[in-house]
Amino acid sequence: MRKTVLITGASTGMGEAATFEYAARDWNVVATMRDPAKANPAFADLGNVLVTRLDVTDAAGIEQAVKEAVDRFGAIDALVNAAGYGQVGAVEEVSPDQLRDQFETNVVGLVQVIQAVLPHMRERGRGHIINIGSMGGHVSLPTMAVYCASKSAVQNLTEGLAKEVGPLSIHVTLVEPAGYDTSFGTNAKLPATSVPAYAPSYAAMAEFDKQAVRGDLVKSMAAVAGITGIDEPPLHLAVATAGLEMVRGRFAELMDEYARWEPVTAGTD
């Protein structure tokens, strides 16, 4: 029997690529996005793909999309939370409203979709929730700290969620990508104000981006589709080795810093 996956943010980037990968594996795909008119025209040629509206900041719309998915295909076996965007700017430059909007979409929206799908999965006694995080959740970057903070929140939410729903036979995976050639950069929001003092930070990020090794989006989403619904999927899945190497270096630096300051730590017991 065909399984069904609901994907958020399916109009571009990872969500769009994931739609093709699951469809090719004979899944029913509920490809959701804020504006269905922006769906890839090729989706219409795939008989097992349903395109529908879902804005992760609209609770009523989320419930409607989940109902439509169940009415059409009978069940939701997997959820891929791919919706989100990047907020650019030094912390001083990002307005409180931009900060709230970033977390409203990347964190609160993700949770709202999970909350809408979980009762259905609990009733069936199975399911797989896949959250698209970022290696930026481990390694914060200059002029991207607000975005990275939102992905750090996704990381912790995912890990806690896994402990909550594991006993219910529901699997959870955090997919942690690095850089890809997608519309992420063009869709990113610019800061509310500009502070010239942060020009060196922007220059450093531009150089970092220039030298970064890009991951293969199709191969990465094929890997995600490949582990969906298996008996023992990973809790963490790194896609794109450049990001994994970056995090390994960050963890080594972190443990070295803890060790250097351990005498001070010991004095606080």
Secondary structure, DSSP 8 states (H G I E B T S, - for coil): ---EEEEESTTSHHHHHHHHHHHHTT-EEEEEES-GGGS-GGGGG-TTEEEEE--TT-HHHHHHHHHHHHHHHS---EEEE-----B-S-TTTS-HHHHHHHHIIIIIIHHHHHHHHHHHHHHHT-EEEEEE--GGGTS--TT-HHHHHHHHHHHHHHHHHHHHHGGGTEEEEEEEE---SSTHHHHSB--SS--GGGHHHHHHHHHHHHH-----HHHHHHHHHHHTT-SS--SEEEESHHHHHHHHHHHHHHHHHHHHTHHHHHTT-
